[in-house]
Amino acid sequence: MQTHFSLAALADPDIAQAEKILRACVHCGFCTATCPTYLITGDELDSPRGRIYLIKEMLENERPADARTAHHIDRCLSCLSCMTTCPSSVHYMHLVDHARAHIEKSFRRPVADRMLRAALAFVLPRPAIFRRALRAAKYVAPVAPFLPTRLHALLTLAPKTAPPPSDVDRPQVFPAKGARKMRVALLNGCAQTALDTHINEATVRLLTRHGVEVVVAQGAGCCGALPHHLGKVDQSHAFARRNIDAWTREIETSGLDGIVVNASGCGTSVKDYGFMFRGDAAFAEKAARISDLARDVSEVVEGLELQAGEAPRLKVAYHSACSLQHGQKITRQPIAALERAGFEALAVPEGHICCGSAGTYNLLQSEMADELRARKVANIESVSPDVVAAGNLGCMVQIRAGTAIPVVHTVELLDWATGGPKPQLLTPSSLRGA
């Protein structure tokens, strides 16, 4: 793509990076075939190619974002399916992230939008505050149908009961069982610790049972992805810096062989810390080291010899989260782990299409998200699974809202199959094969 940025504009490293990405695009349109929003609307501006044109025009002319540009960028899921499809290796993720930051700084949204986005960016990354919000939500739930669409979506997705804080999420070291094979830090996260404590508990049990020492580092928490995708770069970088500092202390004191992430959206962000801080003299080297150490839990499990357990041979529909398959290019490891553990892994039709969760997308773009969920659930149910497994909490919450089939994290099944407890959602009434 031909560009016409001024030399003054290109002096900004972020603009220079955006210009490099824009020039890689050859207008081929392959991305439109796999873009979820384009599949729904058929609007070119709801495709990656159309959004690239909008971003180019906005940045090239050095102007504030307008309502039209903000509307179509907001409707992007950042599922990154376009990056998997693109024959020219256009790094759309970095381009749309920069566009979101520019929109956040230069476009004045309606008051209600600003308030909701600010509330989500403040509440979701802070587990203690998020738990209070969840407790309050159950009192408002009876009037949910009479509230505006976005507030209705918030209440619909909120669990009826939120679990109490888990001991596993406080800073500590979990020793390996038997001979120690490696030492890793676990990103315990933010929203996940308020919504589903079983995931981190299963992760710790699974890893320690197989000779991995796990540390939850003092000071680590939200990866920054939630505010980052809302364009709130200062907030997201502040969270990221805390993690980088916390894990760097562990590296320099007791050492780390890896940083394990069991929420794929977070993993994509942590693996991008090196890029995020490339121009920060104080953090560039540390951030790059953290990104190099970051691993999805399925990548760590791939190197472990799983112990045989007594879990039944269930049919598992594996939902490949977009941030895992497109953001991190991890596709075979979770399926291989499930099969090694004795489960029958089923491929889901249209597995490359997003379920509509996408961080806060299902809260801010609920109508589009609902349509994508209905499409995803129909594809899952078409293979008649006993259970659905996924590697990202957001996907799990989204899919659970549309089906009676139990949806659990992949590590919960692997933990069960190697000697851990049965996942709580897998009750006798919910399973045909158990």
N, C-alpha and C positions, 0 to 999 in steps of 0.2 A: 504494500500500500504506500503510495506516495504521500509524503508529509511536508508541511511548510511551517515548521516551528521557527520562531525567532531565535537568534543566538542568545539573547538575554534569557529567554525561557529555558533554553537548553542548558543554561548554567546551573539550573536547579537539578540535582541528581535524580529526583523523583520524576521530573518531566522528561529528562534524558532517557530514563528507563522506560517510561511509557511510550516515548517516541520509537525506541528500539522494538518494543513489542508490536506497536502499530505497523511498523514497516515489514514485519514478518508475515502479516496477514495478506493472502493473495485473493481474497474475495470468493473462494471456491464454493462456499456455502455448505460444505459437508457437515458443518456443525449444526445446521438447522434440522438435520434428520434425527439427531439425538437430544435436542434441547427440549426439556419437558414443557416449558412455557410456550414455546413455539408450536409444539404438538397440540396444545390446548387451544391457543388463540389464532394461530395461523398468521399472526401479525409479525412482519419482518423486524419491527423494533423490539419484539419480545424474543428475538433470537440473538445468539452471540454476535453474529455479523452485524445485525442492526444496532446492537448496543455499542459495538466497536465504532461504528460511524458516529453515533451520538457522542461518545467519549472523545473521539478525535476532534469533532467540531468544537466541543466545549473547551478542551485543553489547547488546541491549536490557536483558537481566537482569544485565549486568555480571558475568558469571561466567566461570570458566576453561573452556576447551574440554574436551569429554569425548571418549571413544574413538569414539562414534558419529559425532559431528560431524567429527572428524579423519579418520575412515575415508572419508567421502563427499567431503570437500574434497580429500583426497589423490587420489581417483580422478578429479578434474577435470583435464583436459589443459591448461586455459587456451588452448584452440584459438581461442576467441573467435568461433566460428561463431554463437553465440547473439546476439552484438552486431550481426552482420550481419543477422540475422533479426528482431531486436526492433523492433516498431513504435513503442515508447516511448523508444528511445534510452537504455536502462538501461546505465550504464557498468559492466558486470559485471567487467571487468579490474581496475579499481581496488578494487572491493568484495572480490573473492576474494583479491587481493594483501594487503589489510588483514587478511582472515580468516586467511590463512596466517601472517602475522606474529604475530597474536594466539595462534594455536595453538602456534607455536614458543615463545612466551614462557610460556604458561600450561599446556600439556599435557605430561606426562612420558611419552614414548614408551618402549616396551621397549628394553632396552640395545642389542640388535642393530640395531634401526632407527636409534637415535641415532648409533651408530658409523658405519653406512653413510652416512647423510645428512651427517654431519660430514666423512667422508672424501671424498665427492663434492664438497662445497662447497669443500674445501681443495685437492684434487688437480686437478680439471678446469680451474679458471681459471689454473693455473700450468703453462705449457707444459713447462718443464724437468722438473718433477716428474711431469707426466703422461706424458712420454716414457719415463721410468724405469719407471713403472707398466706401460706398454704392453710394454716389453721383458720385464718380469717375468711378464706375463700369459701369454706363449707357453710358459713352462716349466710353468705350472699347467694350461694348456689340455687336456692329455690326460686329466686327471681331472675335467674340467668336468661331465660327466653325473652324477657322484656327489656334486656339491656342492649346497647349498641353491639354490632357484629363482633368487633374486636374484643370487647369485654366478655361477650358470650363465649368466644373461642378460648379465652384465658381460663374461664371457669370450667368449660367442658373438658379441657385437657388436665386440669388439676386433679390429683388423686383424692379419693374420698378421705383417706387417712394418710398422713405423712409419718414415716418411721422416725423414731427418736435417733439422736446422734449415735453413731457406732464407735465403739472403742478403737476399732481398727483405723479410724481416720485421724486419730491424734498422733503427733510426732513420736516415733518410736522405731525400734529395730525388731524385726521378726526373724529369728535365727532359722537357718536351713535345717531340715531334718536329715540326719546323716551327714555324709561328707559334703562340704560346701563346694558347689561347682561355679557359682558366680554370685556377685553382689549387685543388686539393682535398687534404684529409687523408684517408688511408685507415685505417679501423679494421682493423688486422691481426688482432685478436682473440686468443683463448687456445687453446681446444681445437682450433680449425681449423688453427692453426700447427703442431700436433703430429700431427694426423690426415691432413691433405691440404694440402700446401704449394702444389699446382698452382693452387688457386683464387686466392690472392693474386697469384701470378706472372702468371696470365692476366689478372687485373684490371689490373695495372700495365701490361702490354704493350698491352692493348686501349685503355686511356685515353690513355697517352702517344702511341700511334700516331695518335690522333685529336686531338692538340693540347692534352691536359690534363696539366698538371704535377701530380705526385702526391708528397705528403710523408707519410712514416711518422714521426709525431711522437715525440720523446723523452718517455718516461713514460706513453704511452698503452698500453692493453692490454685486459684483460677488461672488457666493458661492465657486468658486474654481474648479468646476467640469471639465470645459473645459481644463485647463492646467493639471489637475490631470490625466485625461484619456490619455493625451499625454506623461505621465511619468514625467512631470515637477513638481515634488513634492514641491520644494522650493517655486515656484510661487503659487501653489494651497494653500499651508499652509499659505502663507502671506495673501491671500484674506480671507481665513477662519478666521484667527486671527482677522482681522479687523471687521468681522461680530460678532465674539464672544465678542469682546470688546464693540462694539456698542450696542448689545442687552443686555449685562450684565449691562451697564450703565442704560438702560431703566428699567431693572428688579430691580435695586437697588434704582432707583429714584421714578418712578411712578408705577412700577410693570407690569408684563405681565402674561396673562393666556395662551398664546400660541404664536408661531411664525408661521405665515401662509405662505405657499409656493404654488404658482399656476403654477410652472413649475416642473413637476415631476422628471426630471433629477436632478434639484437643490435640491429638497426635499430629494431624496435618499442620496445625499452628505451631506446635513445638518444633517440628522439623523445619519450619520456616523462620525460626528465630534468627538464624544466621543471616538471612536476607533482610529481615526487619531491622536489624541493628548494624547493617553493613557500613553505614556512615558514622557510627557512634564510636569514637576512639576508645571510650572507657568500656564498651561492652562488645564490640565487634568480635574479638578473639574468643571471649568467654561464650558468647551466644553461638558462634559457629561450633564450638566444642560440644555444647549442649545439644544442638541439632544433630550432630554426628552420633551422639549416644542415644538419641530417642528411638524407641522401638514400640511398635504396636505389640500388645501381649501375644498375638498369634505368631509374630516373628520370633519371640523368645521361646514359645512352646515348640516351635518347629525344631529347635535344637535339643529338646528334652526327650528322653525315652519314657513315654507315658506308661504309668503303672496300670495293669488291668484291674478293673473293678467289676461291679455287679449291676450296672445300669442296664435297663432293658434296651433291646434294639428298636429304637423308635425311628419313625420317619421324620426327619428334620428338614424343614424348608429353610435354607440359609438365605437370609436377606443381606446382600452385600451393600453396606452403607456407602453412599457416594464419596464421602471423605476418605474411605478406605480404598475403594477400587479405583476412583479417579484421582483423588488427592494424593494418595500414597502409593498407588499402583500395586496394592496387595489384593490378590484375588484367590490364589490357590491355597495359601497357608491355613486359613480358618476351615475350609472344606476338608483339607487333608487331615487336620487335627481331629475333626469330628469323626471322620471315617476311621482313623487310628483308634479312637476311643470306643468304636463299636456301633456308632450311629449310622443310619442310612441317610446321607445328605442328598437332598433333592434340589435340582436347579429350578429357580423361579423364572417363568417367562418374563421377558422385558426387564431382566434383572439390572440393566444399566440405567433404567429410568427412576428418578428420585421418588421417594414416598411422600414428599411434601413437608418434611419436618424442617431441615435446614436451619438449625439454631433457633432463632426467633421468628422464622418465616411463617410457621403455622399460626403464630399469634398476630402477625402484622398483615399477612396476605391470606387470611383464613379461607376465603372462597376458592382460590387457586389450590391451596394446600389440601382442602377437602376433596377436590376433584382428583388430585394426584393420589391421595390416600385410597379413594374408592378404586382407582385403577390398580394400585399396588395390591390391595387386599383381594381383589378379584383374581389377580394372577397367582397370588399365594394360595388361595383356596382352590384354585383349579388343579393343584397337584395333590390335594387331600393329605396334608401333613398332620402328624400328631402334635407337633410343636414348631414354633418359628424361633430361629436363633439369629441374633444380630450382634454387631460389635460396637454399637453406638446407642446410648440411652435415648437420645432424641428420636431416633427411628423407632425404638421400642415403644415409647409413649405414644407416638403418632399411630403406629399400626395397631396397638392395643385398643385404641379408640374406635376401630372399625371392624374388629373381628372377635369372635369368642374363642378362637384358637389361642392357647397360651403363648406368650412371646417372652423369651428370656435371653439373657446375654450368653454368648458362646462359652465364656469361661464358667458359667454356672453349670452347663452341661458337662464340660470337661472335668470340672471339680467333682461332680456327682459320679461320673464314670470312673474316676480314679480313687474313690474312697471317701468323698465328701458327702454332705447331705443332699437329698433330693431338693431341687429348687421349689420354693414354696408355692409357686403358681401351678406346679404340676400335681394337682390333686387327682384322685382316682376318677372323679367325674369329668375332669378336663381332658383325660387321655383315653384313647382306645387301646393303645398298645402296651400300657404300663401294667 
